[in-house]
Amino acid sequence: MSIATSIVELKAWTPEVAAIETETNQLPWPIDTLKSCFSHGYQNFGVYSNEHKQLLGFIIVHQPMPDEWTIMNVVISSAFQRQGFGKKLVGYVCDLALAANASVFLEVRESNQAAIELYTQLGFKNLGRRKGYYPTALGDHEDAIVMQRSSA
């Protein structure tokens, strides 16, 4: 069954963001870090179900320069994963970036093959890796794959 959704700019912090981040990640971002992303230089979006007005997921985008955007975090609530909502959010941001003639960058865990495949489908190219970038739940570190989607 398909859920009708809308993407809405998240102009202010909402505790729903922290709830989704916490329930979906073994190592969630601290609440203060999430809150700090609702400030100048960021543009964030949520995907909402039209029927229940429920936040299903969000994307945090840092815009340090007009032509360079970085996707910092993409999170879809566990109950709604693998239904295309992450692709919808990333695609939406990529469309906005293209209209602004901006390139989009991101880092993704080397082990997150589903996300790497999604980003590749959306036109992102592998630029390299950051060794030991992400901590793991076991106390180790894993590499990040750095990806870019050009504006041209």
N, C-alpha and C positions, 0 to 999 in steps of 0.2 A: 504494500500500500504506500503510495507516494504522499508525502506531507507537503502542503503548500507553504512556502516560506518567503520571507522578505529579508533583505540585507539592509541594516540600519546603521548609520554612524553612531558609535558610542562616544558621546561628547563628554560624559562624566563617569566617574568611577561608580560601579555597582557591585555589591557583594556577590551577585550571581556569577561574576567573572571568577572570583576566588573559589566559589563552590565548585564550578566546573573544573578549574585548574587542579584543585585538590583531589577531586574524585577520579580524575583520569591519569594522573601522573604519580609515579613512585617517588620522584623528587620534584615536587611542585615548587614553583617560584614562591618566595615569601610574599605575603600580602603587601608589605611596604614597597617591594619591587614592582608588583603589579600596579599599585596605586600611582607610583612615580611615572608610569607609562601613560597616564592621563594628564599630560602636561604639554607645554609648547614643544613642538618638534615631532609629535606623534599624531597619527590618525588611526583610529581603531574602529572596527566594525563588528557587529554581531549578526548572526543569522537567527531569526525568530520564526517560530511556527505562527502562521497567520491565524489559525483557529484559537489557540490557547495563549497567544502572545508570550510564549515561553522561549527564553534564550537557549538555543541548542548548541551554540559554539561561538567562538570569537577569533579575531585575528588582530595582532598588535603590529603596527607598522611605524618604524622610526624613519623620519625624513630629515636627515642631517643637512641635505642640500636639495634644491628643487629638482635636480636631475638624478638623484641617487636615493633610492628608498631601500630599506632593509626590513624584511619580514622577521620580526623578533620571536613571534610565538603564534602558533595556530593550534587551537584546541577545540575538539568537538566532544560533547558529553558522551560518555560510554554508551548510553542507550541509543544514541543516534549515529554512531560511527559506521563507516562502510556503506553510507547511503548517499554519498556525493556532496555532503554539505561542506567538507573541507575544500574540495575541488571548486565548489561554487564561491567560497570566500576568497581563495587564492586567485581564481580567475577574475573575480570582481576587482581585486586590487591591481592585478596585472593590466586590466582594461583601463583603470584610472591612471596608472603609471604611463601607459602607452599614450593616452590623451595628453599627459603632461610632459611627454618626451623624456621620461625618466627610466633608468635601468633599475631592476629589482634584484637585490641580493638576499641570500639566506644561508644559514648553516643548518645541517640536519645530521642527526646521529647516523653513523655508518651502519648501524644495525637496523635502522628504520627503512627497510627496503621498499615497503609500501609507499612511504612518503617520497622516496627518491624516484620511484616509478611515476608517481603523480606529477611531481615537479618536472620530470623529463617530458611527460605528455603535454605539459603546459608550456614547453619551450625553454625551460631552464637548461643551462649547460654546466657541466662540472668544471670548476676552476682549479680545484685542488683540495687539499685537506689541512686541517689544523690538528696536529698530533695531541692526543690526550686532552682534548678540549672539554668534553662532557664528563662529569662525575657519574658513577654508576651506583646503584643501590648496594652493591657489594664492597664499595670503597675503592674500586679501581677507577680507571678513566678510559674513555673510548674516543676515537677520532671523530671529528666533524667533517662532513663533506661540504665544501663551499660551492654554492651554485649562483648563477646569474642569468637573468633574462634581460637581454638588451632592449633598448627602446627602438632600435632601428630594425 
